[in-house]
Structures are given as C-alpha cells and as structure tokens.
C-alpha cells in the first residue's frame, strides 16, 4: 500500500476550457453534500444532502446547501446525479426540486428512497426520477457524461461516479469502503476504477471521513458474528437499534433472528418505510412469517422475539429513547431484556446516547454497545483503503471531502506518503471554484454559498440574526414592558406592567422588578414632558434604560420587548 504515485500517460485532451468544480457542501464538514461539475454550458450536480443542526442552532430541523448559484444558472443545469441513498446525500431534494425541477439519476434503491421521501412532500408526481444500473453505459449531459461504479458502503447500491468531460475525467468516490465480504455479495468494482486510472484521471474527490484511522475498516460481516453470539446467549427479548438506512445491518438482524427461531417486529416510522422499500426492490430478503406487528410482540414468548427499532442516536422522539424513558405505548423494558445499540454516536449526540444507555440499565436491561462489543462497523474507508483507491485511480489532483478539517489534514498526510506534492491536494472552502485541466489546478474564485436553515415549513426564513436572538432568549430570557397610551394627547394611561420569562423567578424578584417599573415610569414621564409620540423612540428609550439597570444589578441583559397599546 506504500506504492509511490506515478504519473499516468494521458490521452491528448481536446483544447478548451478547464473543468470547474464547486463544492456547495460537504467540505470541512460532515453532511450537506453537494458538488457541482461545470464544463462550458453544462452543469451536473452530484448529490443534494442535508446536515443535522448542532446544539447552537436552536429550533432548526435541518440544514441544506445554499443553491443561489445554481438558481442563477438553472438553464444550464442538466441534472442531479446521486451516489447513494443516505440523508446527507439525498435529504435536500424535497427543498431543491421545487425551485429547480431537473432530472434526478441514481441506482435502484437510491431512487426508491428518494421517491418515498418526495411522496411525503407531495412532490413525487412532478419529479423526473431515472434509475441507472452500475457498470452500464455512461449517461450524457451535453459535454458531460457520467457513469456509476459500484462501491461498498453501509447502505446497498452505493456508487462512485466517473464524470467524463473534454478537460478530463473526474472521479467522485461517494461514501465508500472496500469490503471483501459484503452482505449482498456485491463488491467494489476495482477493475473499472483501475481501468479509469490507466486511461488517466484528472481529479479524484475522495471520502476522507476515516482518514485518521490506520489500517482497514472491518467488514460488515463482523457485526453479524457478534449478533450470532448475543442471540445465542440471550434468554429473553432482544431489542436492536440501528440506522433505518443501514439495510445490510437490518438484513443481518433478520437473518440471525430466523436462525434462532425468533419473530421480528419493527418500531419507528423511518425503519418501517425503509424496510418496506428495500424489501419491495429486492435489497432485503425476509422469509415469510418472520415479521410480526408490534402489538403481537407481547403475545409471544420473550425468548422468541426481536424488536428492530430506531433511536440509535438517542433522538428524543425515537422509539428506543421513548422505551428507555418508559414512555412507549406498546413496549416496556423488562429485567433481563437484551438491548443492542448497533451504531456509533454522531458527533454531538454522545450525551443523548449515553443517557439512553443509562436509562436502559436502570430498567434492568443488559445493554450492548460499541464500546463493549463489535456491534457496529463504519461504512467509510480507513487509511489503507484510501491509499488503495488513490493508487488505483492515480489522479493528477486530489480533493478530499466528507470530513472536518482534521480529517482533511490527515488525508493530506496520506497523499504525501504516496508521493503527491502538497499543491496537488486541493482543500476548498465551501463555494470555492476549482479549475482543473492537464496543466494546472487552482482555486479561481467563489460563488454564492453557505447554509440554509429549515425550521418547520420555513425554508431560509431563519438566518443567523434569528439564531442569535434565539440564543439570547435561551441564555438570558425575555422581559416584556406593556404600556397604554393616548396618542392624541401624548399621555400614558396605564403601565408600565412587566412580564418576564426565563430571566428571573418573579416571586423571588419582586423588589428587582418593582425598581424596574419605577425606572420605566420615570422614562415615560420624561417622554410625556417632551411630548414624544414616535413609537420607535419610546421603545428605544425603555430598552436603553432597563438594559442599563438590569446589566448593572444582575450582570445579565434579557431581551426587552416594549409593547405600546394605543387608545
């Protein structure tokens, strides 16, 4: 694996402009994947994913890429091509397609999951969805053509993409690992990737998620071996929590349950939906009679049941979390139950997962999780697999993606071990335009980019100013000052009345609030004397006076909202 990079003899390229590559998401972050390939008058978009909000994004449900640049050039966008069906690669489609209804291409399972997602948003009838077969003839988009190349990942039907342009070939690895014993028997197509390397690849977008981890990512089959041991030892019910999209993991749970003559019930809407789609499309094999309804579970002997559930990330409303909190209508933990959490916490979810595990232990369950058994393996390549891919493809330029900066920095070290100069490893910011041809690879500018926040049905109506206000409210609370005013006479008829939430406990702060009313009353008297009737001036003076008072007395500054009622 330590083989040094050697430059490949390349075919003579057609003289013309360089290919432009723009990452609108998925670089220096994990999630929100979207890459733009642009040549001449043609644009192809690779993936359209979401990111989940961090703890500072109060009230935000999802984060998607800013697509203003694509909307500005929508007449040139030929289509969206998808690498696989995970949310961080397809989740933004319900928000992108209503603004830019272009064809969407992906493999059978990927399009099946997209269709289900669009049905939920009532967009499926308008959508132009096209199924492609890995290894088939490339699909042409003007000057650009794209072929799908099978790779292993934690969801079936994942692919790398080879994007052919007059300037050269750009390979996008998708999320990948090289699994020698995949559950479905479909291995990474190393022969096609090697053939592209022989032909000559201009640039490789490479999954850098596990660039810090030495060696190889274990095969998914390792998890099945652990399941077998746990099922053999368990005397009562078994509950397994995993990602709803991890079809291979779900298949292993079902296969192991069948071996040990257990029936399987499913809890969690996304688990139900993904299982149904995968089974319908042939990616999940379930023997007749294996699945039972959740309400049938309590009618069967404990040693004959398995519950497959969502909640591996400790999500507050997910099935396992509610079970752990004794808040599920149909399932209660009994002492002696075995719970397998078959996932790794996403960064930021560690406390939620830890709390769920603690609660399960308190209820008498035996909990098996990654730290105590091999119940999860990553779907992403570790260092030796990344080196293997680079040595197969032998690109002129490397562009790591799907990683925070420490992952990208580790990737640079791997590239240097393989003989790449630092100048040939490009780490763009979101929105950077990379221009590459046979002679050079540079960042030539920036396009409109960033994050768009989804809050309920609102798309982009919550920005950084609103988030700042929400953080201020969460930290310091709110104080409302109500006055009644006769505008014609410029007199205040009643008030000021003060209402507060999240700032101080009213019953223990009567003196503080009484002094605040006196401060506000003095301001109102001054306003009356000066015959000021302009609302903005009145509000500003109340906010300024009370703001200074509370900051001096309490050291905190609540959000102060004056309300003026005119009569």
N, C-alpha and C positions, 0 to 999 in steps of 0.2 A: 504493500500500500504506500510505501515511501517513494514510489517511482516519480522521477522528476518530470515536470511539464516539458513537452517538446512541441514546437510549433508545427502545425499541420500544413502541408502543401494545399493551397486552396484553389478552387476554380476561379478563373478570371471573372470578376463581377461586372455587371452592366454599369457603365459610368452613369452616375446620377447622385441624387442627394443621399445623405446618411439616413438611417432609420432613427426615428425619435421614440424614446421610451420614457414614460412618465408613470411614476407610482403615486396614485392618489390616496393610497392607504397601504398598510402592511409593511412599512419600513420604519425602523426604530420604534416599533410597537408590535404587539401580537393581536391580530384581529383586523377587521375592517379592510380586508384585502381587495385591492383594485389596481390593475396595471393597464396602462394604455400603450398600444403599439401603433405607431403612426408612420405611414410612408406615402409621400405625395398627397393625393386627395383622399386617401383611405385611412380609416381609424377602426381598430378592433380593440375591444375591451376584454381583458382577462379577469374574470371573477367580479363579484359585487357583494361584498360581505359586510357584516356588522361587527362592532365591538361592544362588549358589555360595559356599563358605566362603572367608574371607580367610586369609592365612598365619598368623594368630594362632589360628585355630580348628583346633588340631591333631587330626587323626584324624576330623574331621567331614566327612561326604559331602555333605550338603545342608542348607539352612536353609529352613524353611517358616513361614508366619504362625501365631501363636497364635490358635486359634479357640475359646477358652473361652467368650467372649461368645456366639458362635453356638450352641455346645452348650447353654448355659444357656437359650437361646430357640429351640431347634431345632424346636419345634412351630409356630413362626411362619415358618420358612424355607421359601419356596415353590420355590426352585430356584437353580441356578448358571448364569449366562449368560456365555459366553466371547467375547472379542473376536477371538482368533486362536490359532494352534497353537504358539507358542513356549513353551519350558520355563518361562520366568519368568511365564507366564500360565496354563499348564495342569499344570505339573510336580508341584504339591502334591495333585492329585486322588487319586492312589493312597493318600495318607495322610489325606485329609479324608473321602472317601466311606465307608470302613469305620466311621467314627464318626458319620456324618450322611448317610445314603443318600438324597439328594434328587435330583430330575431335573436333568440337565445338558443345556444347549442350546448349539448352536454351528453354524457353517456346515459344509458337507460335508467339506472337508479337515480342518478343526479336529477334528470328531468322529471322523474316520478315524484321526487321530494319537492322540487320546485313547483310542480303542478299542484300538489297538495297545499303548499304554502300560499299560492296565488288564489286557490279556491277560498281559503279563509278570508282573503281580502277582496273577494268577488272580482278578481282580475283575470281568471283563467280563460274566459271566452275571448278576450281581446288579445291575449298573449300569443306570440308566434314562437312555439317551442319545437325544437328539432332534435331528434335523437341521433347520435353518431355512434359508430362502432369503433373501438380502439383497434388500430392497425389497418383501418380501411384507408381509401384514397383521401388525400387532403381536400378540405373544403375551401373554395376560393372566395375571397372578399376583395374584388378588384385586384390591386397589385400585391395583396397579401393572401397567403393561403395557410391553413392551419391543419395539422394532423394531431390526433390523440394517441398517446403511447402509454400503455398500461404500467402503473406503478402500484406498489403496496402502500396501504395506509390503514388507519383504524376504521375506515368505512369502505365497503366494497365499491368497485367501479371507479376508483380514483385514477387520474391520468396526469402525466406530464404533457406539455404541449410543445410541438415544434412549429414555430412561426416562420414561414419562408417569405422573404422579401427580396427585392432586387439588390439590396445592400448586403444581404447575407442571411443566415439562419439564426434566429433567436430561440433558445430552448428555455421553457419555464418548467421547473421541476414539479410544480404543485407541491402539496404536502406529501412527503414520501419517506419510506424506509425500504430496505431490501431484505424481505422476509423469506428465508429459504423454505419455510414450511407454512405457507399461508393457509388459513382455514378453508378458503374456497378453491385452493389449488392453482390460483391464477397468480403467477409470479411476475415481478417487474420485468419488462421487455428489454433486457440488457442488450440483445442482439441489435435491435433498432437504434437504441441510444448509441451503441458503439459504431454503427454504420453512419450515423449523423456525425460522430466525431471524425471518422475517416473522410467524410465529404467536406468537413470544415464548418465549425460553428463560430459565429461572430460573438455571441454573448450568451451567458447562462445565468438566469435567475435561479438561485438555489436556496432551498429551505434551510434556515440557519437555527431553527428552534433549539436543537440539541448540540450545537457546535461546541459547547463547553464540556460535553460528556465524552470521555475516551471510549474506545472500543466500538462495539456493535450494539444496537438496540435489540433486546431479546425478541424472539418470535412470539407471536400471539399464542402459539400452541402452549407456551409455558404456563399461561393463565389457565388453560384447560386442565393441565396436570394438577394445578393447585385446587381447582374446583373438584376434581375427582377425589382428592384426599379429604377435603372438607365435607363433601357429600357422604363419603364413606363413614366418617366419624360422627356426623350429626344425628342426634336421636329424635329431634323434634322438627319444627318447621324451619325452613331456610328462607331468608329474605336476601335478595341480591339487588343492590343499587348500582346502576351504571348509566353512562350517557345514552340517551334514547337513540342517538345516531350510530352507536357502535354496534352495527349489525353482526359483526363477527363475534363480539362478546355475547350478545343475545343468543346467537346460534350455539355457542358453547354451553351456556346455561341450560338451554333446552335439551341439547344432546345429553348432557350429564344427568339431567332430571329423568330423561327416558331410560338411561342405563340403570338408574336407581329406583325406577318404577314410581316416580313422583309426578303429580299433576302440576301444571304451571298456571298461575293467574297473573294478570298484568294490572298494575296500578300506575296511573299517571297518563294524562291525555297525549302528550308527545310520544310516550312509549307505545301506547295503543296505535297511534297513527303511523308511526314509522315502521312498526312491526307489520301492520296491515299492508302498507305499500311495498315493503321488502318481500313479503310472502307472495303477494299478488304478482310481482315482477320476477319471481324465481330466485331471489337472492337470499331467502330464508326458507329453510326446509323444516316444516313442522308436521310430525306424524299425526294422523287423525286421532282425536281423542286426548291429545296431550294438553291442550289449552282448556281451561275452565273459567267460568265467570267468577269475578271477585267474591260475589255473595255466596258462591258454592264452597269457598275455601273452608269456612268454619264447620261445614258438614262432613269434611273428610278427616281421616286420622292425621294428626300432626306430622307423623313420620312419612306421610305420603304427599306432602305439599311443598311447593316452592312459590314464593311471591317475587316477581320481577318488577322492579319499581324505579321511578325517577327519584332524584333527591341526593345524588352522589356529591353535589356541591353545597349541600346544606341550605338550598334555596328555601326561604320561609314558607312558601305555599306548596312546595313539592311534597309528594306522597310520603317519602321516608321521614322528612322533617316533621310532618304532622303526626306520623306514627310515633316518632321519638318523643313528641310533646304530649302524647295521649290525646290527640285532637283529631284522629281519623275516625270517620263514621263506621267503617267496616272492619278495620284491623287494629288489634291491640297486641302489644308485645306481652308474651308470657315468659316467665323464668325458664331458661333452657333453650329458648329460640336462638338460632344462629343467624347473624346478620353479616353479609359480605359487602363491603363498600369497595367496588371494583373500579376505582378511578383515582386520579391524583388531583388534589385541590388546585383549581385555577388560582394564580396569584391574587391575593385579596380575599379569597374565600376560606382561608385556613381556619379562622376563628369560627365561622359558621359550621364548617365540617367538624371541628373539634367539639363544639357544643352538642352537635347531633350525636357524635360518638359517646360523649359523657352521658347524655340523657338515655341512650340505649343501654349502656352499662347499668345505670341506676334502676332501670326497669327489669333487670335480670337477664338481659341478652348476652350472649358471647359475641363480641364484635371482632371481625377480622378485616384488617385494612392494610394499606400498602406497607406501612412500617413494620408489620409483624408477619406478613406472608406475601408471596408473589401473586397478588390478585389483580395486578394491573401492569401493563407494559405500554410504553409510549408508541404512538403512531409515527414518530418522526425519527429521521436518521441521526445516528451519533457520528462521531468524528471519522471512523474508518469508512462508513458508508458514504459520507460526504466526499471523502478523498476518492473513493471508488467511482462515484458519479463524475467527478471532475476529470479523473483520468480516462474515463470512457468518452466523455464529450469533448474534452480538450478545447475549451473555448478560448478565444482571444481575450475576452473580458469576463469578469465575474461580478455579479450583482447579488449579494445576499439579501434575503427578505425574510419575513415572518420571524422577527426577533427584536428584542430590545437592544440597546447599544452594546451591552456586554456580550450578547450572543454574536452580534456582528463583528465586534473586535476579536472574539475567539475565532470566527470564520477567517478573518484576515490572516491570523497566525497560521491556520491550516493551509491557506493558499500560498503563503510564503514558504512553508515546508515543502510544497510541491513545485517550487521554483518560480512562482509568479512574482513579478515586481509589484510593489505597492500601488503603482499608478494604474495597474490593470485590474484592481479590485475597487469597484465604484460603490460607495455607500451614500446614496442620495438622501436628502431630506424629502419629506412628502411635498409633492408639487414640482420638484426639480425636473428639468428636461435634460435627458441624456441623449446625446447624438453620437452614433457609432457607425463607422464604416471600416474598410480594411486598413486604413492608415491612422485612425485616431478614435479615441473615445473620451468625450468631455461632457461636463455639465454646462449647458449653454444658456440657461435662464430658468425662470419659474413661471408656473401658471397658477391661476386661482385654485386654492386647495384648502384643506383643513377638515374640521369635523362638523357634522350637522347633528343636532340632538333631537331625538324622538321622545316626546312626552305625551303619552296617551295617543290621541289622534292628531296632535300637532306635530308638524314637520318643520323644524328650523325656526319655530317661533320662540324657542327658548335659547338664548345666547349666553355669552359669558357675563353680561351685565345681570341677567336674571339669575344665573347661578351664583353670582357674587351676593345678590340680595338674599337668596335662599340660605347661603352660608351664614350671612349676618343674622338673619332671623333665627337660625338654628343655634348660633353661638350666644346671641345677646337678647333675643326676644323682641317683642313689639309693644309699643305704647301708643294708644290712641287718645287724642285730645279732642273732645266734642264741644262745640260752642254753637249757640243760636244767635243769629244776627239780623237786625232790621237794617237792610242795606240802604234804604232810602234815607233813614235818619243817621246811619253810621253808628248805631248803638248795639251793644251786645245784650241780649235779653236774658240769657241764662248760660251757665257754664262758667269756667271750664270744668267738664267732667272728664275723668281719666279712667281708662280701661287698659289693663295690661295683661299680656300672656307671655310666659316664658322669660320674663325679665326678673321679677321679684314675686315672692309669695305675699299676696295682698294683705292677709290677716296679720302677718308679722312685719309689715312695712307701712303701716298706716301713717306714721309720722313722716316718713320719706315722701309718700305720695301727697300728704297734706301740704308739705312745704313746696312740692312741685306745683300743686294747684295755686298756691299763693304767688309763686314765680310767674305762672302763666297769666293769672289775673292781673298782675302788675303790668305785664306786656300788653294785655288787652286794653287796660286803662290808658296806657301811653298811645296806643293805636287810635282809640276814641278821641283823645285830646288833639291828635294830629289830623283827625278826620281822614284816616286811611281806609279805603274800602276795597282796594285791589286784593283779590284772594291770594295771589302768589306772594305778595309782600307780607300779608298777615301770616300765612303758613310758614314762610321763611323765618320770620321773627320768633314765632313759637318754637320752631325746631332749633334755632340757634340758642335761645335762652335755656330751654330744657336740656339740650345736648350738653352745654357747658356745665349746668348744675349736676346732672347725673354722672358725668365723667369725673367731676371733682369729688363728689360724695361717694360714689360706688366704684369708680375706676372702670366702669363699663358704659357703653353707648348703645342703647336699644335703638331699633328703627322707630322713629317718631312720626306718626301719621296724624296731622291735624285735619279734622273734618268740620267744615263750616256749613251749617244749615241756615238757609235764608228764609225769612218770612216777610 
